[in-house]
Amino acid sequence: MTDHGVTERGAAGVEPPHADVSAFVRERVFPVEPVLDAGGPAARELRERLRSEARACGLWALPLPGELGGGGLPLSAYAAIAEAEGASDHGPGALGSASLLDVTMLSRHGSARVGEEYLPRLVSGELRACYAMTEPDTPGTEPALTATRAESRPGGGWRVTGRKWFVSHAGDADLVTVLARTSGRPGDRTGLSLLLVPTGSPGFRVVRELPVLGATGQYEIAFDGVEVGAGHLVGDPGQALAVAGERLGLGRTLRALRWLGQAQRAFDLLCDRATARQGARGPLADRQLVQQHVFESLLALRTARPLVHEAMALVAEGREAHVEVGLAKTAAARTLQEVADRAVQVFGAAGLGPDTPLPALFRTGRTARILDGPDEQHVSAVARRVLRGRPAVTPG
């Protein structure tokens, strides 16, 4: 069963690859998620097979630059496809769009050397990248307090020392973009820089994996005097927060689109269960409280989807979108958690076990409300911007 909002968008002219991407994720990625979740050699072999199949189907790296080997699809056209890919956590990786954020930021702000040496290999899937900003002893919502430092070397380049955690996919990444202080003192909003560090560099190490509610994929990493060349600076020295803010806006919107895809998947499972499950008094679908779960889930999806697509439209055009991105990120995360929770309730005990993707969908929804900025941060930031823009009213 499918939310008719998706069907209507398709009839209105969603790009042809959408149906193919959706079918690829449903038919080829969904069935092998347990193997991919487990990691290890079997997962790597399977991931490479899926990537080869995506290339053969003409679905590889659709939103990445055509001159680098991608499909060249603009962000505005990619929005609906991002939902279809994101229905599985492994969809973007299997289809080659997982590197979109890194490729976009390195294309805009990386040096010529970075562009030549790394970008084509990121697009082809030969290399994997990650992003390290949050630190164990520093609030993630206050990047100006970053303790990781990068000291300039006499012969040029930088020496990076510090520790980061909750870095997605750092365990098998080839490159990591790290936020570090290159001048000034903790608390200064200038003096922070972004550097691209090859993970094979001496002094880089993975400290440990950090399971999130039992799931793998997050890591703590350390930089013990890692040396990188001057050409690995991303953006202007000391101005990292501007680049990081740009990255966060696009990254949060992309993830919100993918969370919508997972919420839609949970909704479909809920509806299928309600119509198929027979009790002593007939199908679950005939029960009013189950109908309420369907209604509230559909309402959440239909409310969140326009917010997320509005944010993507603004981000794709390079326009101011702080309020829209904050609304979209919060709405999509809450929607995924809410819809997955309702689906679990309708499934009963079966929704808690390993036979459905619902535990993983619920876990993603719950963590989404903390990662990429907690709800509270977005609520406060959006409210401040709205209130700042209102004219002063004289009492009485």
N, C-alpha and C positions, 0 to 999 in steps of 0.2 A: 504494500500500500504506500502511496506517495502523497505528500502534502500538495494539494492542487496549485499552490502558489508557485511551485517549481515548474509544473507543467505549463502554467500560463506564461511564465517567463520564456520557456522554450518556444511556445507558439508565437511569442512576440518577436522572436529573432535572435535567440542566443546562438553564438557561433557554433557551427557544425561539430567541432571537436568535443563539445560538452557531452553528448550522448556516448561517444566512443570512450572518453575518459571515465565516465561513470561506469560503463560496462567493464572496462579493464579493471577498475578497482574492485567492483563487486565480484567478478568472476575469477580474477587471478590473484588479487591481493588478500581479500577477506579470507579465503580458505586456508591460507598459509600463515596467518598472523601468529599462531602459537609458536611456530618455528622461528619466525623473525623476532618475536618477543624474547625468546630464550637466548639469542645471541650465539656467539661462537662460530666455528667454521661452517656448520650447516647453514646458519643464517647468512653468512657472507656469500656462500655459493648460491643460495637461493636469491639473494638480492641482486647478484650479478645476472642471474638468469632472467629475472623480471626486467631489469634494465635493458637487456638485449631484446626482449620481447617488445618493450615499449618503443625502442628504436625501430624495430621491424614494422610496428604498427603506425609509425609516423607520429607518435605521441611524446617523443622525448624532448624535455626542456622547452616546452611550448612558450613560456613567458620570458625566456632568456634571449639576449641579443642574437639576431640572425648572423651578424658578422663574426660571432664567436662560436657558431655552431648550434645555436638554439633556434626555437621556432619563431622568434621575433614578435610574438603576440603582445600588444600593449597591455599595460596594467588594467585599463578600463575594460578590456575584453576578457581578461583573465579572471575577473572576479567570480563569475559563475563557475568556471572550471576549478577554481581554488576550493570551492565548496565540495565539488565532486571528488577531487583528489583527497581532501582532508577528511573524508568519511572514515578513512583509516589513518592512523598515525604514520603508517609506512607508505601511504600513497605518494606524497611528494618525493620521497627518496626513490621509490621505484620508477617514477615518471620523470625524474631529473630536475624537478623544480625546487628541491630543498635548498639549493644553493642560491636561489633568486636574491635573497636579502644581501648575502655577502658579495655576490657578483655586482649587484646594483651599487652598493656603497663603495666597493673597491674601484669600480668603473668611474664613479663620480669623484672620488677623493684620493685614490691611490696614485702612486708615481708611475712614470712610463715603464720602469723596470717591473713593477708589480703587474701592470697590465700585460706585458709581454710574457713574463715568466709563469704567471699563475692563472690568469683569467680563462684562457682557452681550456686549461686542464680542469678547472673547477666546473666549467660548463659541460665538458665531456664526461664528468664523473670520475676522472682519474684521481682527483684530489678532493678532500672533504675539509670544510672549515667550520670553526665555531667562534663564539664571542664570549669574552670573559670580562665582566664588569663587577659583579657582586663579590664581596669579601666576607670571610667568617666573622670578623670583629667590627664591621662597618655596616650601618643600615643601608640596605639596597636602595632606599628612597632618597639617600643623600650622597650622591656620587662625589660631591666636592670634598668629602672626608676620606676619599680613597687613600689607602696607605701604601699600595704598591708604587715603587719608584723606578724611574728610568733615568740613569745618570749618563750624561754625554761622555763619550770616550775621546781621548786626545786625538786619535787618528780619524775620528768621525764615527758616527753610529751611536748606539746606546747599549747600556748594560742594565737589564731589567731584573729587579728583585722584589718578590712579594708572593702573595697567595690569593687565589680566587676559588670560589666554590659555586655549586649549582650551575655548572657550565655544561650545557646540553651537548652530548655526543663527543665530548673531549677525549674519550677513551680510544677512539679510532680516527681522530682528526689529524690532518697533515699540517694545518695552519690554524692559528688562533689570533684573533684581533683582541688586544688587551688594553684596557684603560689604565694608565699609569701617570703619576705626577712627575713632570719633567722640570718644574720650577715652582717657586712659591711654597706656601705652607698649607697643611690640612685646613679645609674650610674655604680657601680661595676658589672662586669659580673659574679663574684663569689659571694657567700653569699645568693643566691636564692635557695629555696627548694620547692618541691611539697609535699603537704599533702592531704591525703584522709579524708574528713570530712563527717560524717553522717549528713544529713540535719535535723534530729530530735534532734540534740544537742542543749542545751540551748545557746542562743545568735545568732543562725543562723536564718535569716529571709529573706523572699522575699520582697523586697522594692516595686517593681512595675513590671508590664508587659510592654514591649517596643514593640508596634506594628511596624513592618517593612513594609512600604508601605501598611499599612492596615492589614497585616497578623500577626497572633499571633505566639507564640513559643519562643520569646526572652525575657529575664528577667534581671532586676537589683537585685543583692542580697547583703546582708551585713553580716559581721562576727563581732559581738560585744563581743569580749573576749571569743570566742568559744574554749573550751578545747578539745584536742584530744590526744590520747595516743602515745607513742614513736613508737609503731608498725605501725602507720599510715603514716609514712614517705615513700614517693615513690622515690626510687633512693637514692643516697648518699646525705647527707646534704651539702648544698651550691653548688651543681652541677646540679641544675634543668634545666639550659639552654640546656645541652646535651640531657637530657631526653625529654624536650619539643621540641627540634629540631627533634628528632627521631619521636615523635608523630606527629608533623606537616607534616613531609614528607609522612608518611603513610596516615594521615587524609586527606591531600590535594589530594592525588592520589585517594583515595576511593571516595571522593566527586566529583572529576573530572569524574570518571567513571559513577557515578550516574547522573551527569549533562549531559553526553553524552546520557544516556537513556532518559532523558527528552527532549533533543534536537531532538532525533530520533522520539519521540512521536509528537512533534510539526511539524516535517517534514511530518510525516504520515498524520496528520490532514490537513496540507497545500495541499498535493497531493490529498487527498480525496475530499477536497472542490473544487479544481480546476477541477477535472473530473466530479463531481456531479452537480455543480452549473451551471444552464442554464440561459443565458441572451438572449436578443433579437437577438443577432448575433451568438448564439451557446454557447458551454461550455466555461468557463473561460480558460480551458486548451489550447484553440486554440489561445489565445492572447499572443503576444510575451513578453510583460512585465511580465505576470504571469509566462511564461516559464523561464524568467530570474530569478524570485524569486526561482523557483524550482532548477535551475542550481546553483545559488549562495549558496543556502542552502545545497545542496548535496556536493558541493565543500568544504564548511566549515566543514561538518561532516567527509568527507573522509580525510581531512587534519588533523583534530584534533584527530581522533581516533587512528592512529598509534602513535602519540606523547604520548597519555595517556597510551596506552598499553606498550609502551617502558618504560615509567616511572615505571609502576607497576612491570614489569619484573625485573628491577633493584632493586626496593624496596623489592620485595619478596626474592631476593637473598642476601639482606643486603649489597648491593654495593653502592658506592658513586652515588648520583642521584640528587644533588641540581639543576643542570642546567635542567635536564629532568623534574623534578617535577615542576620547575618554568614555563617551557614552557607548560607543560600539564595543569596545573591549569589555566593559563591565556587563553590558547586556548580553553579549554572546557567552561569556563565561557563566553567568547566572543561568542562562537558558539551557546550556549543556548540562549543568549540574541538576537543574530542576527536572528537565525532561528525562534524563537518565534515571533519576531517583523515582519518578513516577512509573517508568517502565519496569524498574526492579520491583516496585510494589505490585504491579499487575502480574508479573511473572511469579511472584512469591519466592519460595526458597530456590527455585531454579535460576532466578535472577542473581543469586549470590554466588553461584558455583562457576565452574570452568566451562560450561557448555554454551554460554552466550558471551558476547563481547561487553555486556552491560557493566560488569565490575570495572573494566578498563575505561569505559566511557564515563562512568561516574567519577572514577579517580582523576581522569583528565579534567573534568569539570570542576572538581574541588580544588585541584592544584592551580587551575587557571585563574582562580579568584585571588591567588597570592602572587604567583609568578607574573612577570611583566608589570609589576606594580599592583599592590593589593587594592581591593575595592575602595577602602577608605582613602587611599591616595587620590584615586580618580574622582571620587565623590567631592573631596575638598577642592581639588584643582579645578574641576569643571564649575563648581559653585562660585569659587573666587572669580573666575573669568566672567561668568555671567553677571555677578553683582558689580564687578568693576566697571562693566560697560553700561550700567544703568545711570541715568541722570540723578543728581542729588534732588531730594524732595524736602522742601521746607515744611517742618511740622506745623499743623494748623492751617 
